[in-house]
């Protein structure tokens, strides 16, 4: 029995080691080579930070980063608003006519290929430009609208899962005490689903920041996002400054993710204490 338990423990440790190695070794290699003095990213020369210095003076790359971050933040925020409303309608108003169709159509972009989504949005924007005269040119606005569209589906799934777990008796008690539905939603429901809102926002932000296929369809020459710029540079060889930028992004994302994890863990512990108090 002791030998069997030891084998199981070793197997679990091996599985964890393999999974974490598969996930994080490429990132570690990228970070290491960001300090490589050679212009060839696959050939190690000497330790140097010159690519970080050159990155600070690369206006094209920094402009693409700023555009991508602003679009991702705006798309994630709009997706949170739309996804919260859609989730509330799906979970709290299940009996309205066409609820199943609404639920299916809301989450359909999850399984839709990016090429099809990008082409459909391109035709939509072209048609809007011809009929309404807006948007006249495809750029940051059309990318923001497109990213918010497909990110809403992911946010809806995350928030719907959280809403299904909530105890409706708390909301019903507040309604019985005289609170109107709007007040119940903002005072009780929103704070209870706050961890899901944070998770959905971060997921939508990451998906928007990572997208290149849909952005290629719905943008024009005046808006160059970071993924598009990187893909255009790959044809001529990977720029070492991209490694430096990726390292900085990994650091920032890691810090944000760690803070979010701490905040959600604290919220979960507070919820458990409240449940035990009752």
C-alpha positions, 0 to 999 in steps of 0.5 A: 500500500505504501509503495502504491501510494508512493507511485501515485504521488510520483506519477502526479508530480510527473504529470504536473512537471510535464504539463507545466514544462509544456506550458511555460518552457517556451515562455522562459526561452523567449524571456532568456533570448530577449536578453540576447545581443545577437540580431538572430533570435535563435543564436545566443551571443552575449547577455545584453539589454540593448533590445529593451533600449531600442524598444523604447525608441521604436515609435511604430511598435509602441504605437501598435501596442497602445492601439492594441491595448486601447482596443482590447480594453474598450472591447472587453468593457463593452463585452462585459456590459453586453454579456452581463445583460445577455446572461441575466436574460438567459438565466433569470428570464428562461420562460420568454418566447425564443429563449432557447434560440436567443441562448444559442445565437448568443454563444454561436460565435464560440464555434464559428471559425474566425475567418467566417466571423471576419468575413461576415463583419467585413460585409456588415461594415461595407453594407453599413457604409453604403447604406448609412454612410458610417463607418466611412473607413475601416480602422480602430472603431471597426476593430473595436466593434468586431472584437466586442462582438465575438468577445461577448459570447465568451463573457456570456458563458463565464457570467452565465455559469456564475449566475446559475450558482447564485442563491436566488433566495437572497434576491427574492428576499430583497424584492419581498422587502420592497426593493425594485428589480433594478436596485436588486440587480445593482446592489445584490446581483452585481457584487455577487458576480463580481469575480465572474465579471473580472474573469470575463473582462480579462478573458475578453481583453486577452482574446482581443489583444491576441486576435489577428485574423478578424482584425485583418478583415475589418481594418484598413491601412491606417490601423496597425495592431500589435499582432498584425505588426508582428506577423508582418515582421515575421516574413522578414525574420523575427525582430529581437525587439519583439522578444523584449516586448513579449517579455514585458507583456508577460510580466504585466499579465503575470502581475495582473493575473496574480492580483486578480487571483488574490482578489477572487480568492479573498472574495471567495473566502469572504463568501464562505465565511458569510455562508457559515455565519448563516 
